[in-house]
């Protein structure tokens, strides 16, 4: 099942479940990416952030972001890469997590040109953990690029919040 969610016109949070057509294989995981300064990140609540500061996408874990970071660096993923994704104190529980992107990942997503990001999207899509048609990740790369550019211009960071 592919799960995604977003805001409707009235600002309410909605969830939409799609068919069993693959896409990363993490059933029922909510993934919310947002831009924040470190002092405010721990208070993250979807309804308190503006649409400019968020990107909503289902089924992505911090490990998937580690894979993207490895692809963007042209290297193999290693378990130690998890250490580069800083957990936010007090917000990581058994069924949810909140971590900050490494500054290098944010910079790469903000600064790489479209050709380089498209090549990375294809390579990322072909990893064993993702294994989807690269076209399915176009909106993900676009959303992460938008947030990363916003974070760089405001001096903030990109975070991923997720829940089972």
C-alpha positions as CSV (number, residue, x, y, z in Angstrom):
1,X,0.0,0.0,0.0
2,X,1.2,3.5,-0.8
3,X,0.2,6.1,1.8
4,X,0.4,9.8,1.2
5,X,-1.3,12.7,3.0
6,X,-1.7,16.4,2.6
7,X,-3.8,19.5,3.4
8,X,-7.1,20.2,1.8
9,X,-8.4,23.7,1.1
10,X,-9.7,24.2,4.6
11,X,-6.3,23.3,6.1
12,X,-7.4,19.9,7.6
13,X,-4.9,17.1,7.3
14,X,-6.1,14.2,5.2
15,X,-4.8,10.8,4.4
16,X,-5.3,8.9,1.1
17,X,-4.5,5.2,0.8
18,X,-3.5,4.0,-2.7
19,X,-3.5,0.5,-4.1
20,X,-0.9,-2.2,-3.6
21,X,1.3,-1.0,-6.4
22,X,4.6,-1.0,-4.5
23,X,6.6,2.1,-3.6
24,X,9.2,1.4,-1.0
25,X,7.2,-1.2,0.8
26,X,6.7,0.5,4.2
27,X,3.0,0.1,4.7
28,X,1.3,2.8,6.7
29,X,4.3,5.1,7.4
30,X,3.7,8.8,7.5
31,X,6.6,10.9,6.4
32,X,6.7,14.7,6.8
33,X,9.6,16.8,5.8
34,X,9.9,20.3,7.1
35,X,12.2,23.3,7.5
36,X,13.0,24.7,10.9
37,X,15.7,26.1,13.2
38,X,16.9,23.7,15.8
39,X,15.2,25.4,18.7
40,X,11.7,25.0,17.1
41,X,12.1,21.6,15.5
42,X,11.4,19.6,18.7
43,X,7.9,21.3,18.8
44,X,7.0,20.1,15.3
45,X,3.3,19.8,14.7
46,X,2.0,19.7,11.1
47,X,-0.8,22.2,11.7
48,X,1.6,24.8,13.1
49,X,3.8,25.0,10.0
50,X,3.1,26.8,6.7
51,X,2.9,25.0,3.4
52,X,6.2,26.7,2.3
53,X,7.9,24.9,5.2
54,X,6.6,21.4,4.7
55,X,6.6,18.5,2.1
56,X,4.3,15.6,2.9
57,X,5.1,12.2,1.5
58,X,4.3,8.7,2.7
59,X,6.5,5.6,3.1
60,X,10.0,7.2,3.6
61,X,12.3,6.4,6.5
62,X,15.5,8.1,7.6
63,X,17.3,5.1,6.1
64,X,15.9,6.0,2.7
65,X,17.3,9.5,3.1
66,X,20.7,7.9,3.9
67,X,20.5,6.0,0.7
68,X,19.7,9.2,-1.2
69,X,22.6,10.9,0.5
70,X,25.0,8.0,-0.5
71,X,23.8,8.2,-4.1
72,X,24.3,12.0,-4.3
73,X,27.8,11.5,-3.0
74,X,28.5,8.7,-5.4
75,X,29.3,6.1,-2.7
76,X,27.8,3.0,-1.3
77,X,25.5,3.2,1.7
78,X,27.1,2.2,5.0
79,X,25.3,1.8,8.3
80,X,27.5,4.5,9.8
81,X,25.7,7.0,7.6
82,X,22.9,7.0,10.1
83,X,25.2,8.9,12.5
84,X,25.0,11.9,10.1
85,X,21.3,12.2,10.6
86,X,20.9,13.9,14.0
87,X,18.0,12.8,16.1
88,X,16.0,15.6,17.8
89,X,16.1,15.1,21.6
90,X,12.8,14.1,23.1
91,X,11.0,13.3,19.8
92,X,12.2,9.8,19.0
93,X,9.9,7.1,20.3
94,X,9.2,3.5,19.5
95,X,6.7,4.3,16.7
96,X,7.9,7.8,15.6
97,X,11.1,9.7,14.9
98,X,12.4,13.1,14.1
99,X,15.8,13.6,12.6
100,X,17.8,16.5,11.0
101,X,19.3,16.1,7.5
102,X,23.0,16.5,7.4
103,X,24.0,20.0,6.1
104,X,25.7,18.4,3.1
105,X,22.6,16.6,2.0
106,X,20.6,19.8,2.2
107,X,23.3,21.7,0.3
108,X,23.4,19.0,-2.4
109,X,19.6,19.0,-2.9
110,X,19.6,22.8,-3.0
111,X,22.6,23.3,-5.3
112,X,22.7,20.3,-7.7
113,X,21.4,21.0,-11.2
114,X,18.3,19.2,-12.6
115,X,20.4,16.8,-14.6
116,X,22.5,15.6,-11.6
117,X,19.4,15.3,-9.5
118,X,17.6,13.3,-12.2
119,X,20.6,10.9,-12.4
120,X,20.5,10.5,-8.7
121,X,16.8,9.9,-8.7
122,X,17.2,7.0,-11.2
123,X,20.1,5.5,-9.1
124,X,18.1,5.9,-5.9
125,X,15.0,4.3,-7.5
126,X,17.1,1.3,-8.5
127,X,18.4,0.6,-5.0
128,X,17.1,-2.6,-3.5
129,X,15.4,-0.7,-0.7
130,X,13.5,1.6,-3.0
131,X,13.0,-0.5,-6.2
132,X,10.4,1.6,-8.0
133,X,10.1,3.3,-11.4
134,X,12.2,6.5,-11.2
135,X,9.2,8.5,-12.3
136,X,7.5,7.7,-9.0
137,X,10.3,9.6,-7.2
138,X,10.2,12.8,-9.3
139,X,7.8,14.6,-6.8
140,X,9.9,13.4,-3.9
141,X,13.1,14.9,-5.3
142,X,11.3,18.1,-6.3
143,X,9.8,18.5,-2.9
144,X,13.1,17.9,-1.1
145,X,14.8,20.3,-3.4
146,X,12.3,23.0,-2.7
147,X,12.6,22.5,1.0
148,X,16.4,22.4,0.8
149,X,16.6,25.7,-1.2
150,X,14.2,27.3,1.4
151,X,16.4,26.0,4.3
152,X,19.6,27.3,2.7
153,X,18.1,30.8,2.0
154,X,16.7,31.1,5.6
155,X,19.7,29.6,7.4
156,X,17.6,26.7,8.7
157,X,17.7,22.9,8.4
158,X,15.5,20.2,6.8
159,X,14.0,17.5,9.1
160,X,12.1,14.3,8.6
161,X,9.3,13.4,11.0
162,X,7.7,10.0,10.7
163,X,5.3,7.6,12.4
164,X,4.1,4.1,12.0
